[in-house]
Amino acid sequence: MVLRIKFRKYGPIRFIGHLDVMRFFQKLNRRAELDVAYSGGFSPHQIMSFAAPLGVGLESNGEYMDLQVHSIVSCEDVRERMNAASVPGIEVVDVKILPENAGNAMASVAAASYTVRFREGREPDFMQNKPMEEVLGAFLQRESICITKETKKSVREVDLKPGIYEFTWDKDAFHMLVDASSSGNIKPAQIFQALLADHGETLKENALVITREDTFTDIGENGEQRLVPLNDIGMDDAAKKGAEA
């Protein structure tokens, strides 16, 4: 069976890169004495996959890992075992059993939600003298929101607007829901670069405090988008007992 494990990443652990997080969970799974499934061949490894990797320095309340196991006592038992074997900064908050036809975490990612704040003293000037609701309203009414995206092989112009699903302000922080699929993958900093450019400003280095709140998959049909958190796919202990009854 495959478990979908939702976890938080916060505090100093946010500076640990994705590959080190993968190695950490391999050790954690062994310490938790989970009945993990391994691949075959000369170099067997735990069968696991992660959703969209989190950038170094970002905190998250909605990271996901799929882990194949042979057996479990219960989803709650897995959560408790993992947290007992974990360290401050990594907390498992939910465990679900995936249906057999579910796609893996990485392939299922369609969007991500974020909370974004400016560090004190690094706010753009326009935030001091313009209502943010009006600023965001005008920004989102643009026909296109283009940025220049550089890769190792090319430089191209990308329109962010189709991938900005929500962008709001609540007097304390910005909240956004954006495309996080492999074909889109919009980063919050890119949106703020475009927003500040509208007002003749540039984003200061290390100006943003970004928290990923959750990661979503699209279960809509016939071209209609319907985003749900990745842990909405699967069953917990109560649902599993009901299905077996």
Steps between C-alpha positions, in 0.01 A plus 500: 500500500603862451474762774469873430676681782447872559764682703613843614849641450592799716766671709871447421406185300371732227862549393539127428478420128267248337759222461587520868129487589472179296797348683353609833172319432683184397665496842182606679303214344756251628504653849120492506519129410251533216444198276635684197513342154836503320585485132680198358840473337854541633430832672153480660347824624181600677213555257400859564429818305450862597270768362642832371837562672503799734753776444778537755406753768123456463279359773201280421185370663414277205781276374425149373676167463364172362647192670442139399467259794414133541276549804399745773314484832311821421556840340509661845762249613719591203465871579590449865798276417638748249466799732664310785797432272512850349679820599374854570411657167347192335150406620270242339144635517300248296526149354261354243483170310489569127261322265672272249422730205643815662786678327820556693554823695737663252286432194183611680606855587287768333521802731638633828385764747733743675505765769751775426623788714767764451779515755497817704687776324489326162146589397449678165424871521155470341375295796528811717273724295267285288210272609615147431154387389512755220859413411422129469174568316678701233781244481264207442297690240799519268465299179835337568758491780828425328845437643830400342595148604859390464611137487838342429405464134277797418338829591127530436200709594235328714146619568418430865137612491335169394667329796401751771176356634472720811696798631367691802612719793365498856686796663765265635607276214446409138327173415529330164398183320711434192581241237762258636481235227808390310390708200424815702676504836462867592708622793366774731814711454433516125156651562641761736773590252228575243285687755785724612607564140154650440591769754856558384656305784710186527473219754768541766723204578355264761195726535232230514399258774319221317301212648346232283163425659395198294545315173205411276395258230232557237209253507282696261349341193422616145743788521354641823760564769432368850795531734522298822792443742708194418395332824135511392593204280499186712345354813574542868429233763133590536436500125687172455287328768185632334608369161574158646171478692 
